[in-house]
């Protein structure tokens, strides 16, 4: 484990003590009795060689698009330097509702403050939580978060697969600009790990925790068609006795239960990416297919055979996560592993592991309930394969129609049940 990784295990989710000590009387303090939920999240990842360009930024503004699940009248933002090799200085940050492209809606721009200050320096391994601002945030809408970094950042903490355009300016602070014409475009989120809204009492956050199939790999860009977004659309219809729920997508492409790859393994990141999220009450976990498949893959520079795991080891890892969720009072639902026949890393041995894990998920009673994603997307004539209409083409990741089927497979009544066992 690297020094940065070690720092992250104790500091993610905590605003640096130095920043807390510097709170000024003018800082916007949380109001007594406020109830916050995570309307949008992205799991921080380290800059990884060979997985996209991430050399960092210098005297530039980065404008990012996020899509809300639940709405609210006050909002705050989380910025993460979880994998930074040095302190990160944010010179300015703004939030607004999205217009067309990189433009913001008139009169919606709000500057963000951090403990009453317009700028903040985030220690390596830490995160910063902005002060709340009043802004009408509709459910299922796009927000724009603009971040100005005055100096060289080095490789940035990011979420590689952003699925929305990110606009990068030339030199200067453009956080308050109505548009960013001529900006370069990327498809990752940088430093941005969460957006929270002030929600009605009783509103709760559902954590979608998983790998690329949760992250939304193969979904059409800027379409919000991953399965957590499909679930959020169903919940926004308000059919659950007036109850309000947000959906936080904590998927990382390539994620595994036992070993790191693009991001930290699921066991290492579960506290920060699930348990620490505002309003967290439920988890839907879909993990294990990469633990199976990567032992068959050939990845340059990695001894993947040495990282092979058995079905029993996958089950043991899931049991650990179940116990930790229950320890914190969350209910956790197990997602069955979806078919992958024809994928590059599929094998007969891997299919046997998948079937064994799914049998345990369905019958063990270890989870509070089960979401049968496999049944929702498999081809009845060839159960080891995705239904052709639900296959993005790589035989592993669902198409947009497949993601919709997955979102539709979640029984909404699960979220009306009582406390965790």
C-alpha positions, 0 to 999 in steps of 0.5 A: 500500500502506498503512502497516499493510500495509507493517508486516504484510509484515515483522512477521506471523509474528514475536512482537515483539522487545520481548516476546521480550526480556521472557521471564521465567524462569517462562515455559513454554519449548518442550521440546527436540524438540517437533513442532508442527502447525497444527490450525486456522487463519484468515487475518487480514483488515483491518476493511473498510467495508460488510462487516459491523460491526467497530468493535472492543471495549472492556472485553469478553470475546470467546469464539470457537469453532474446530474442530480437524483433528488432535488432541494433548496440548499446545496453543498459540494465535496472536493477530494484530494484523496490521491493527491501527492501534495496539498491542493489549492482551490482558488475559487469554485462556483455552482449553477444550473446548466444551460446549453453546453458549457453555459450556465442558466442566468441568475443561477450562479453561486460562489462556493465558500469553504469555512467562510473563505473563497479559497481552500487548500486541501491536504493530500489525502483529505477532502473539503466540504463547501459551505451551503448555498441557497439554490433551487436544485430540481430533481433529475437536473444538471448542475455545473460545478466550476473549479479554479486552480491557481497553481500546478496541481500535478496528476489530479484525483479524478473519476475517470469515466465521467460520462458527461463533458468536462470543460477545461479553460485556458489560463485564468479564473472563469468560475463566474463566466456565463460560458466557456467558449473554446474550452477543451473537452474531457470526459472525467470528473476532477476532485469532485466527489459529491453534491449534497442537497438539503432534503425533507426529514426522512429522505434517504440515500441509496448507495449503488456500489459496484464496478463498471456495470454500475459506473455506466460503462458503454452508456451513451455519453450525457444520457444518464442511462446507467442503471442507478440513474434509471432507478433514480427516475423511478424513485422521483415519480414519488409513488412510495407513500411520499417518501424521498430517496436519492441515488448515489452512484459509487461504481468504479470501472474495473473495481474488484472486491479483493484487489486494487486496479483503477481504484481501491478495492471494494473492501478498502473503499466501502467506508468512504464511498458508502457508509460516510455518504450523507443520508445513507440508509441502503446499499445495492452492491454488484461486485465480483465479476472482475474478481472472476474475469481478471484472473483470466485476463492478460494485463501488462505489468500484472501477475493476474494469475496470482490475484485469482480468487475462488467463489468462496473468497468472493462470498467471504468478501461480500460477507465482510461488506454486509457486516460493515453495512449492518454495523452502521444500520444500513440495509444491503441488497445483493445484486446477482452477477450478470452474464458475460459469455463472449467477453474477453475474460470469460471462461468456463471456470469463471462461469462456474464461479459466477453461478456459485456466487449467484446461488449464494446471493439468492439462497443464503439469506445473508443480504437483507434482500436480493436484486436479481440483475442476472435474471433481468438481462440474461438471454433465456435461450442462452442464460450465460449470455446477455440478451442481444438487445441488452448487450452493448457489444462487448458481451459484458456491459449492458446497452442502454436498454439493458441498463433500463432493465436493471433499473426496472429490476429493483423492487421499490418496496425494498426501501419502505422496509425497516432498519437493518438486521 
